[in-house]
Amino acid sequence: MSLWQVLAQRVAEEPFNLVASLIFLCAIIHTFLAPKFRHWAHEVEAAHAARIQERPATAEGEEDSSVEVSFKGQILHFFGEVEAVFGIWALVLMLVLGAMKGWHTPIDYVGHRVNFTEPMFVVVIMALASTRPVLNFAERCLRGVAALGRESASAWWLTVLILAPLLGSLITEPAAMTIAALLLARQFYVLCPSPKLAYATLGLLFVNISVGGTLTHFAAPPVLMVAGPWQWDMAFMFTHFGWRAMVGIVTATLLYYVLFRRELAALNVKRSSETGPMSPVRADPRPIPFWITLVQLGFMFWTVLMAHYPALFIAGFLFFLAFAQATGHHQSRLDLRPPLLVGFFLAGLVVHGGLQGWWIEPLLTRLKEWPLFFGATILTAFNDNAAITYLATLVDGFGDNLKYAVVAGAVTGGGLTVIANAPNPAGQSLLQRFFPDGVSPLGLLLGAAIPTLIMGACFMVL
């Protein structure tokens, strides 16, 4: 049967397939509208603040009305949080599923059929990677390279965008994204680059992180899905993907450096004229005992090692919280809001993604090598790339060239949208404060387009 006949038959046999995909489409559209919701929220809160100012002064002892918040404004802010979008529509999905199939069905689906290991892992590894000892250690390591360029803004830009993604092959991509985003915020975005350079940097970061984890077989989620079933080990990954990823990362980053060299040079001047030894773009100068840093790196190593066992890495995180409390004078305030929001985003995404195989699987089976590569790249932009490669493992008769093409396409397209790769929500959550109305999906797509083309050429032509 043709693809259309297969899809039509599956919808006829199970109409909820189409309903689930339409709800997923609504969630994707919502991500593009998130900046608009935030804009409406700002307008509502401004009007609310103006009404409060018009009220007569409160009598002594009465509650100050200036502390009131706009409930409508907060709701609009919630709908404008990209990290909340898929969770919101997952609730809609479960309500519809319960109405159509009985209320035991969504409970069984979420409770037994959806694997939430990856969202939980990302929450823990983000929290660990953002701690002061780990971040300062990473910054000291990268500063040695940035010092070759006198620690200018462009030197830090090049160092973080090239080396941090490659570090993801050891500490996993979510941890590398967290460290890279925090260092870019501290060393680059704080200098207020133009929107064009800001989006180009964000797109380049997402693409580099997506392919930077392919040097090993355990760091990138889409690779992790196929490494066991297809028996891909570290040697295979480096000889087939790793060196090509390195060439692509260096080429794309240097190309963007050439394209934006004048603005980067202006940021160098701005940094040298406005910053000093105690500049806020530098790390906290207070020394941290090496043994504390070593222990926290050990917690990260334990989390990576036990990435498939939530009970064990969450237990390790609880021990870390106790350790952080005991060494609080060497720690920064642990902000769990960004990791939890990212975990919520990924949890909603896997709930939706688990119901999209009915149309993705037959599509993948009908594509040859080059069409499969392009198809995986495009599909990745609308679904997590790990879901694409997982579905590929369920297809019988995939030859080695097709296996390579689908994984290459999945990692190549991992920077096109915030939902394309699991670490992307972490980067967006940490950097969105530098974008006035939040990160625009179109701006991210344009910023990632050229690096994506370069990575595709490296994987399929070299």
Secondary structure, DSSP 4 states (H G I P E B T S, - for coil): --HHHHHHHHHHH-THHHHHHHHHHHHHHHHHHHHHHHHHHHHHHHHHHHHHHHSPPPPTTSPPGGG---HHHHHHHHHH-HHHHHHHHHHHHHHHHHHHH-THHHHHIIIII---HHHHHHHHHHHHHTSHHHHHHHHHHHHHHHGGGTT-HHHHHHHHHHHHHHHHHHH-HHHHHHHHHHHHHHHTGGG---HHHHHHHHHHHHHHHHHHGGGSSSSSHHHHHHHTTTT--HHHHIIIIIHHHHHHHHHHHHHHHHHTHHHHHHHHHHHHHH--TT-TTSPP-S---HHHHHHHHHHHHHHHHTTT-HHHHHHHHHHHHHHHHHTGGGS-----HHHHHHHHHHHHHHHHHTT-HHHHHHHHHT--HHHHHHHHHHHHHHS-HHHHHHHHHTSTT--HHHHHHHHHHHHHGGGSSTTSSTTHHHHHHHHGGGSTT---HHHHHHHHHHHHHHHHHHHHT-
